[in-house]
Amino acid sequence: MDEPEVSYIINELAENREDYFRAIAPPIIQTSNFAFETVDDLRNSLQDEYSTWLYSRGLNPTVEILRKKLAALDGAEDCLVFNSGAAAIFAGVFANVKSGDHIISVDEPYTWAQKMFNDILPRFNISTTYIDGTDTENFKKATKDNTTLYYLESPNSWTFDLQNLKTVAELAKEKNIVTICDNSYCTPLNQKPVEYGIDLVLQSASKFIGGHSDTIAGVLSGSSKMIGRIFNSEYMNIGSGIQPFNAWLLIRGLRTLPARLDRITNTTNKIVTYLKQQPRVEKVIFPFDETFPQYHLAKQQMKGACGLLSFVVITKHVETIETFCNSLVHVLIGVSWGGHESLIMPKCAGMLREDFNAAVTTHRMIRMYAGLEDADYIIEDIESAFKAISSME
Ligand SMILES: *Cc1c(COP(=O)(O)O)cnc(C)c1O
């Protein structure tokens, strides 16, 4: 239904060709600063850096094209694009807390969000309580008088736990608490948290938006008021705005985002179906699979799910999981996701071998990302890896 709108945003919005020789591809305005005709023009710009070309740590014309597209995709008034998703998290959180405040975060958010909550914010007398975010009641129960921020990640990128974005946003509004949601897994094409009342939405553009595993970037979207405030403070001070060339790569990545997500959705569904009938697989975890505990909520608030899935291997030994992963030829071992290449990452890579305990289900979990290769090509690779462990207990 909103397909034409997405096509418009991705291909046309903010592309004013008369400004640059009617070129189809927008230019990379690789400049650090801008010149003024008069001192008074410069004076005016210094008064309002948020709406003038002054210096590229602030605004830059190539980045501007990208910002307009990404904000529109999120259904937000404005956005800022950072040099990483981690910088977007840092700015979004930091802008909304002060000494003495309390944050409620979902259990095990993205690693560097966790490190910020655990290691950096306590130095400024800001504490964080982690809760099981699958039940909105848990936010309510953990809320204190000094709670100022709810940190969400729906779904997360390992177990895909969801929060009910609408009910959490409603609760937060009642209590004057700011909500921020990591939307990296869905992208704005599959979920728009702003529509449910979430204040700030962030995503790592290093994943699906870039889409080619060649750029690190992050996006933070929200109201003009909130984004303007962050621009004039954290964004300018952290100084981690995206550079023009990387912004240009993201504009290019956006062109194929819907097509890539379509193909990856197809491939992911085939892989899920394949894994579910594999005797060495105890369970497959994927939000759009009927066996997923929050399947109905996923269907209700997400338009799609693709790319990442997890599965639990039946084994007593860490060696089985390592052999399985090492046996893959086309699926690469590595962190991240969202690019052209299929990837695998076992949970046991994040622990010492001697700490592996087969009785703990998550230790036997493997995360897989389906890239742009042909589905059968990937499935054959997985099949041969299962053969390699067929005689291992
Ligand atoms: C990768 C990722 C981030 C961090 O993004 P970077 O671009 O790597 O800094 C944040 N959240 C999620 C869910 C991610 O997967």
The ligand as a Gaussian input file, in Angstrom:
#p B3LYP/6-31G(d) Opt

LIG

0 1
 C       25.558000      -3.497000      15.137000
 C       24.522000      -3.060000      16.097000
 C       24.634000      -1.863000      16.804000
 C       25.856000      -0.981000      16.725000
 O       26.034000      -0.439000      15.483000
 P       27.486000      -0.056000      14.891000
 O       27.136000       0.548000      13.588000
 O       28.241000      -1.346000      14.784000
 O       28.131000       0.878000      15.833000
 C       23.598000      -1.501000      17.632000
 N       22.525000      -2.283000      17.797000
 C       22.382000      -3.453000      17.141000
 C       21.168000      -4.269000      17.366000
 C       23.381000      -3.886000      16.284000
 O       23.261000      -5.061000      15.667000

